[in-house]
Amino acid sequence: MPARVEAAEVATTFSAEIKAYSDAVVASGHSPPKLVGVLANDDKAAVMDARWTETACTRDGSCYELRRVERTQLEQ
């Protein structure tokens, strides 16, 4: 059986790397990285996921923009 690894430990490592990268980008005179999320429905779970993503981006020094579109616009 593989060793058990706590998800928080893994996430913390990635979060620290993303934060360091974002800080380096800003220190070099550029805008912070931006992640754009696209939501094509009003599913409550999807909206909650988008909020958690925004929280993580803010914590890690990145910008997050949520764009709401109609499904048919997304397909175009």
MIDREN-411480 format. One record per atom (N, C-alpha, C): residue in one letter; atom name; residue number from 1; x, y negated, z. Coordinates in pm, whole numbers, plus 50000, padded with zeros to 5 digits. Each point is the difference from the previous one (the first is absolute). Example, Ala and Ser with C-alpha at 12.3 -4.5 7.8 and 13.67 -1.06 7.14 Angstrom:
// residues 2
<site res="a" atom="N" n="1" x="51319" y="50569" z="50780"/>
<site res="a" atom="CA" n="1" x="49911" y="49881" z="50000"/>
<site res="a" atom="C" n="1" x="50090" y="49880" z="50000"/>
<site res="s" atom="N" n="2" x="49965" y="49895" z="49928"/>
<site res="s" atom="CA" n="2" x="50082" y="49881" z="50006"/>
<site res="s" atom="C" n="2" x="49923" y="49891" z="50073"/>
END
This chain:
// residues 76
<site res="m" atom="N" n="1" x="50084" y="50117" z="50000"/>
<site res="m" atom="CA" n="1" x="49916" y="49883" z="50000"/>
<site res="m" atom="C" n="1" x="50090" y="49875" z="50000"/>
<site res="p" atom="N" n="2" x="49969" y="49901" z="49912"/>
<site res="p" atom="CA" n="2" x="50081" y="49879" z="49995"/>
<site res="p" atom="C" n="2" x="49987" y="49919" z="50130"/>
<site res="a" atom="N" n="3" x="50102" y="49922" z="50028"/>
<site res="a" atom="CA" n="3" x="49998" y="49915" z="50119"/>
<site res="a" atom="C" n="3" x="49891" y="49894" z="49987"/>
<site res="r" atom="N" n="4" x="49940" y="49970" z="50112"/>
<site res="r" atom="CA" n="4" x="49895" y="49899" z="50001"/>
<site res="r" atom="C" n="4" x="50064" y="49861" z="50011"/>
<site res="v" atom="N" n="5" x="49951" y="49908" z="49917"/>
<site res="v" atom="CA" n="5" x="50051" y="49864" z="49999"/>
<site res="v" atom="C" n="5" x="49881" y="49906" z="50023"/>
<site res="e" atom="N" n="6" x="50017" y="49908" z="50090"/>
<site res="e" atom="CA" n="6" x="49893" y="49902" z="50027"/>
<site res="e" atom="C" n="6" x="49993" y="49900" z="49885"/>
<site res="a" atom="N" n="7" x="49880" y="49975" z="49952"/>
<site res="a" atom="CA" n="7" x="49980" y="49907" z="49889"/>
<site res="a" atom="C" n="7" x="50050" y="49860" z="50034"/>
<site res="a" atom="N" n="8" x="49981" y="49957" z="50124"/>
<site res="a" atom="CA" n="8" x="50043" y="49866" z="50040"/>
<site res="a" atom="C" n="8" x="50151" y="49983" z="49986"/>
<site res="e" atom="N" n="9" x="50076" y="50106" z="50028"/>
<site res="e" atom="CA" n="9" x="50145" y="49992" z="49985"/>
<site res="e" atom="C" n="9" x="50040" y="49979" z="49854"/>
<site res="v" atom="N" n="10" x="49935" y="50073" z="49913"/>
<site res="v" atom="CA" n="10" x="50028" y="49987" z="49857"/>
<site res="v" atom="C" n="10" x="49958" y="49861" z="49951"/>
<site res="a" atom="N" n="11" x="49882" y="49958" z="50039"/>
<site res="a" atom="CA" n="11" x="49949" y="49870" z="49957"/>
<site res="a" atom="C" n="11" x="50089" y="49887" z="50049"/>
<site res="t" atom="N" n="12" x="50050" y="50010" z="50121"/>
<site res="t" atom="CA" n="12" x="50086" y="49895" z="50055"/>
<site res="t" atom="C" n="12" x="50127" y="49984" z="49918"/>
<site res="t" atom="N" n="13" x="50055" y="50110" z="49954"/>
<site res="t" atom="CA" n="13" x="50120" y="49995" z="49918"/>
<site res="t" atom="C" n="13" x="49973" y="49928" z="49868"/>
<site res="f" atom="N" n="14" x="49892" y="50036" z="49933"/>
<site res="f" atom="CA" n="14" x="49965" y="49934" z="49874"/>
<site res="f" atom="C" n="14" x="49966" y="49853" z="50023"/>
<site res="s" atom="N" n="15" x="49927" y="49971" z="50105"/>
<site res="s" atom="CA" n="15" x="49963" y="49863" z="50031"/>
<site res="s" atom="C" n="15" x="50123" y="49913" z="50020"/>
<site res="a" atom="N" n="16" x="50098" y="50051" z="50072"/>
<site res="a" atom="CA" n="16" x="50123" y="49925" z="50024"/>
<site res="a" atom="C" n="16" x="50075" y="49973" z="49869"/>
<site res="e" atom="N" n="17" x="50003" y="50098" z="49912"/>
<site res="e" atom="CA" n="17" x="50067" y="49981" z="49870"/>
<site res="e" atom="C" n="17" x="49928" y="49895" z="49916"/>
<site res="i" atom="N" n="18" x="49869" y="50005" z="50000"/>
<site res="i" atom="CA" n="18" x="49921" y="49902" z="49922"/>
<site res="i" atom="C" n="18" x="50021" y="49861" z="50057"/>
<site res="k" atom="N" n="19" x="49998" y="49987" z="50132"/>
<site res="k" atom="CA" n="19" x="50021" y="49870" z="50066"/>
<site res="k" atom="C" n="19" x="50138" y="49945" z="49967"/>
<site res="a" atom="N" n="20" x="50102" y="50083" z="50007"/>
<site res="a" atom="CA" n="20" x="50136" y="49956" z="49967"/>
<site res="a" atom="C" n="20" x="50009" y="49953" z="49855"/>
<site res="y" atom="N" n="21" x="49936" y="50073" z="49910"/>
<site res="y" atom="CA" n="21" x="50000" y="49960" z="49859"/>
<site res="y" atom="C" n="21" x="49928" y="49866" z="49982"/>
<site res="s" atom="N" n="22" x="49882" y="49987" z="50060"/>
<site res="s" atom="CA" n="22" x="49923" y="49875" z="49990"/>
<site res="s" atom="C" n="22" x="50079" y="49883" z="50055"/>
<site res="d" atom="N" n="23" x="50064" y="50020" z="50115"/>
<site res="d" atom="CA" n="23" x="50081" y="49894" z="50060"/>
<site res="d" atom="C" n="23" x="50115" y="49960" z="49909"/>
<site res="a" atom="N" n="24" x="50064" y="50098" z="49936"/>
<site res="a" atom="CA" n="24" x="50111" y="49971" z="49909"/>
<site res="a" atom="C" n="24" x="49952" y="49922" z="49878"/>
<site res="v" atom="N" n="25" x="49886" y="50036" z="49948"/>
<site res="v" atom="CA" n="25" x="49944" y="49929" z="49884"/>
<site res="v" atom="C" n="25" x="49973" y="49854" z="50035"/>
<site res="v" atom="N" n="26" x="49938" y="49978" z="50114"/>
<site res="v" atom="CA" n="26" x="49968" y="49863" z="50043"/>
<site res="v" atom="C" n="26" x="50130" y="49923" z="50030"/>
<site res="a" atom="N" n="27" x="50097" y="50065" z="50063"/>
<site res="a" atom="CA" n="27" x="50128" y="49934" z="50033"/>
<site res="a" atom="C" n="27" x="50075" y="49958" z="49874"/>
<site res="s" atom="N" n="28" x="49977" y="50070" z="49889"/>
<site res="s" atom="CA" n="28" x="50067" y="49964" z="49875"/>
<site res="s" atom="C" n="28" x="49926" y="49890" z="49923"/>
<site res="g" atom="N" n="29" x="49894" y="49947" z="50062"/>
<site res="g" atom="CA" n="29" x="49930" y="49887" z="49940"/>
<site res="g" atom="C" n="29" x="49878" y="50034" z="49918"/>
<site res="h" atom="N" n="30" x="49958" y="50123" z="50003"/>
<site res="h" atom="CA" n="30" x="49883" y="50042" z="49923"/>
<site res="h" atom="C" n="30" x="49878" y="50012" z="50090"/>
<site res="s" atom="N" n="31" x="49886" y="50007" z="49938"/>
<site res="s" atom="CA" n="31" x="49876" y="50024" z="50073"/>
<site res="s" atom="C" n="31" x="49999" y="50144" z="50049"/>
<site res="p" atom="N" n="32" x="49927" y="50025" z="50109"/>
<site res="p" atom="CA" n="32" x="49993" y="50138" z="50048"/>
<site res="p" atom="C" n="32" x="49931" y="50090" z="49897"/>
<site res="p" atom="N" n="33" x="50032" y="50128" z="50001"/>
<site res="p" atom="CA" n="33" x="49933" y="50092" z="49909"/>
<site res="p" atom="C" n="33" x="49848" y="49999" z="50022"/>
<site res="k" atom="N" n="34" x="49926" y="50028" z="49894"/>
<site res="k" atom="CA" n="34" x="49854" y="50002" z="50010"/>
<site res="k" atom="C" n="34" x="49946" y="50133" z="49951"/>
<site res="l" atom="N" n="35" x="49909" y="50054" z="50078"/>
<site res="l" atom="CA" n="35" x="49928" y="50121" z="49961"/>
<site res="l" atom="C" n="35" x="49857" y="49957" z="49970"/>
<site res="v" atom="N" n="36" x="49950" y="50038" z="49883"/>
<site res="v" atom="CA" n="36" x="49863" y="49967" z="49962"/>
<site res="v" atom="C" n="36" x="49918" y="50128" z="50006"/>
<site res="g" atom="N" n="37" x="49894" y="49998" z="50081"/>
<site res="g" atom="CA" n="37" x="49907" y="50111" z="50008"/>
<site res="g" atom="C" n="37" x="49878" y="49969" z="49917"/>
<site res="v" atom="N" n="38" x="49947" y="50099" z="49933"/>
<site res="v" atom="CA" n="38" x="49881" y="49983" z="49917"/>
<site res="v" atom="C" n="38" x="49890" y="50088" z="50056"/>
<site res="l" atom="N" n="39" x="49887" y="49937" z="50031"/>
<site res="l" atom="CA" n="39" x="49887" y="50072" z="50057"/>
<site res="l" atom="C" n="39" x="49882" y="49987" z="49905"/>
<site res="a" atom="N" n="40" x="49952" y="50113" z="49953"/>
<site res="a" atom="CA" n="40" x="49893" y="49999" z="49900"/>
<site res="a" atom="C" n="40" x="49869" y="50054" z="50055"/>
<site res="n" atom="N" n="41" x="49987" y="50001" z="50134"/>
<site res="n" atom="CA" n="41" x="49874" y="50043" z="50061"/>
<site res="n" atom="C" n="41" x="49991" y="49942" z="50140"/>
<site res="d" atom="N" n="42" x="49892" y="50026" z="50068"/>
<site res="d" atom="CA" n="42" x="49981" y="49949" z="50136"/>
<site res="d" atom="C" n="42" x="50008" y="50111" z="50104"/>
<site res="d" atom="N" n="43" x="50069" y="50108" z="49967"/>
<site res="d" atom="CA" n="43" x="50015" y="50110" z="50091"/>
<site res="d" atom="C" n="43" x="50067" y="49951" z="50129"/>
<site res="k" atom="N" n="44" x="49936" y="50025" z="50114"/>
<site res="k" atom="CA" n="44" x="50050" y="49948" z="50127"/>
<site res="k" atom="C" n="44" x="50139" y="50054" z="50032"/>
<site res="a" atom="N" n="45" x="50026" y="50125" z="49968"/>
<site res="a" atom="CA" n="45" x="50132" y="50057" z="50026"/>
<site res="a" atom="C" n="45" x="50107" y="49933" z="49914"/>
<site res="a" atom="N" n="46" x="49967" y="49970" z="49876"/>
<site res="a" atom="CA" n="46" x="50095" y="49933" z="49911"/>
<site res="a" atom="C" n="46" x="50029" y="49858" z="50048"/>
<site res="v" atom="N" n="47" x="49897" y="49932" z="50047"/>
<site res="v" atom="CA" n="47" x="50018" y="49865" z="50054"/>
<site res="v" atom="C" n="47" x="50089" y="50005" z="50124"/>
<site res="m" atom="N" n="48" x="49977" y="50096" z="50087"/>
<site res="m" atom="CA" n="48" x="50082" y="50015" z="50121"/>
<site res="m" atom="C" n="48" x="50145" y="50030" z="49962"/>
<site res="d" atom="N" n="49" x="50019" y="50085" z="49902"/>
<site res="d" atom="CA" n="49" x="50135" y="50032" z="49955"/>
<site res="d" atom="C" n="49" x="50070" y="49874" z="49947"/>
<site res="a" atom="N" n="50" x="49926" y="49918" z="49926"/>
<site res="a" atom="CA" n="50" x="50057" y="49875" z="49950"/>
<site res="a" atom="C" n="50" x="50039" y="49908" z="50115"/>
<site res="r" atom="N" n="51" x="49920" y="49995" z="50104"/>
<site res="r" atom="CA" n="51" x="50034" y="49917" z="50117"/>
<site res="r" atom="C" n="51" x="50125" y="50051" z="50070"/>
<site res="w" atom="N" n="52" x="50011" y="50131" z="50015"/>
<site res="w" atom="CA" n="52" x="50119" y="50057" z="50064"/>
<site res="w" atom="C" n="52" x="50123" y="49974" z="49914"/>
<site res="t" atom="N" n="53" x="49984" y="50007" z="49869"/>
<site res="t" atom="CA" n="53" x="50112" y="49972" z="49909"/>
<site res="t" atom="C" n="53" x="50044" y="49856" z="50015"/>
<site res="e" atom="N" n="54" x="49904" y="49908" z="50008"/>
<site res="e" atom="CA" n="54" x="50033" y="49859" z="50019"/>
<site res="e" atom="C" n="54" x="50075" y="49979" z="50132"/>
<site res="t" atom="N" n="55" x="49954" y="50066" z="50105"/>
<site res="t" atom="CA" n="55" x="50067" y="49990" z="50130"/>
<site res="t" atom="C" n="55" x="50144" y="50048" z="49991"/>
<site res="a" atom="N" n="56" x="50021" y="50112" z="49934"/>
<site res="a" atom="CA" n="56" x="50135" y="50055" z="49986"/>
<site res="a" atom="C" n="56" x="50089" y="49908" z="49917"/>
<site res="c" atom="N" n="57" x="49946" y="49945" z="49893"/>
<site res="c" atom="CA" n="57" x="50078" y="49909" z="49916"/>
<site res="c" atom="C" n="57" x="50040" y="49876" z="50079"/>
<site res="t" atom="N" n="58" x="49907" y="49943" z="50074"/>
<site res="t" atom="CA" n="58" x="50029" y="49882" z="50080"/>
<site res="t" atom="C" n="58" x="50108" y="50032" z="50103"/>
<site res="r" atom="N" n="59" x="49989" y="50113" z="50067"/>
<site res="r" atom="CA" n="59" x="50098" y="50041" z="50100"/>
<site res="r" atom="C" n="59" x="50138" y="50016" z="49938"/>
<site res="d" atom="N" n="60" x="50005" y="50049" z="49877"/>
<site res="d" atom="CA" n="60" x="50127" y="50030" z="49935"/>
<site res="d" atom="C" n="60" x="50053" y="49887" z="49914"/>
<site res="g" atom="N" n="61" x="49937" y="49883" z="50005"/>
<site res="g" atom="CA" n="61" x="50052" y="49884" z="49930"/>
<site res="g" atom="C" n="61" x="49961" y="49989" z="49854"/>
<site res="s" atom="N" n="62" x="49901" y="50077" z="49957"/>
<site res="s" atom="CA" n="62" x="49953" y="49994" z="49862"/>
<site res="s" atom="C" n="62" x="49864" y="49931" z="49996"/>
<site res="c" atom="N" n="63" x="49964" y="49954" z="49883"/>
<site res="c" atom="CA" n="63" x="49868" y="49941" z="49979"/>
<site res="c" atom="C" n="63" x="49907" y="50110" z="49947"/>
<site res="y" atom="N" n="64" x="49873" y="49986" z="50031"/>
<site res="y" atom="CA" n="64" x="49901" y="50095" z="49950"/>
<site res="y" atom="C" n="64" x="49883" y="49922" z="49946"/>
<site res="e" atom="N" n="65" x="49957" y="50037" z="49883"/>
<site res="e" atom="CA" n="65" x="49884" y="49937" z="49938"/>
<site res="e" atom="C" n="65" x="49901" y="50108" z="49960"/>
<site res="l" atom="N" n="66" x="49878" y="49988" z="50047"/>
<site res="l" atom="CA" n="66" x="49895" y="50095" z="49963"/>
<site res="l" atom="C" n="66" x="49914" y="49937" z="49892"/>
<site res="r" atom="N" n="67" x="49987" y="50070" z="49890"/>
<site res="r" atom="CA" n="67" x="49915" y="49953" z="49890"/>
<site res="r" atom="C" n="67" x="49882" y="50094" z="49988"/>
<site res="r" atom="N" n="68" x="49882" y="49943" z="50007"/>
<site res="r" atom="CA" n="68" x="49877" y="50078" z="49984"/>
<site res="r" atom="C" n="68" x="49951" y="49983" z="49857"/>
<site res="v" atom="N" n="69" x="49977" y="50112" z="49936"/>
<site res="v" atom="CA" n="69" x="49955" y="49998" z="49861"/>
<site res="v" atom="C" n="69" x="49889" y="50102" z="49982"/>
<site res="e" atom="N" n="70" x="49924" y="49982" z="49897"/>
<site res="e" atom="CA" n="70" x="49902" y="50100" z="49962"/>
<site res="e" atom="C" n="70" x="50074" y="50119" z="49939"/>
<site res="r" atom="N" n="71" x="49947" y="50119" z="50018"/>
<site res="r" atom="CA" n="71" x="50063" y="50120" z="49947"/>
<site res="r" atom="C" n="71" x="50027" y="49987" z="49851"/>
<site res="t" atom="N" n="72" x="49904" y="49945" z="49927"/>
<site res="t" atom="CA" n="72" x="50017" y="49987" z="49854"/>
<site res="t" atom="C" n="72" x="50113" y="49904" z="49966"/>
<site res="q" atom="N" n="73" x="50023" y="49898" z="50083"/>
<site res="q" atom="CA" n="73" x="50112" y="49910" z="49975"/>
<site res="q" atom="C" n="73" x="50133" y="50070" z="50023"/>
<site res="l" atom="N" n="74" x="50002" y="50087" z="50098"/>
<site res="l" atom="CA" n="74" x="50123" y="50073" z="50030"/>
<site res="l" atom="C" n="74" x="50038" y="50091" z="49886"/>
<site res="e" atom="N" n="75" x="49901" y="50061" z="49937"/>
<site res="e" atom="CA" n="75" x="50027" y="50089" z="49888"/>
<site res="e" atom="C" n="75" x="50056" y="49923" z="49879"/>
<site res="q" atom="N" n="76" x="49961" y="49874" z="49985"/>
<site res="q" atom="CA" n="76" x="50050" y="49920" z="49889"/>
<site res="q" atom="C" n="76" x="50146" y="49969" z="50021"/>
END
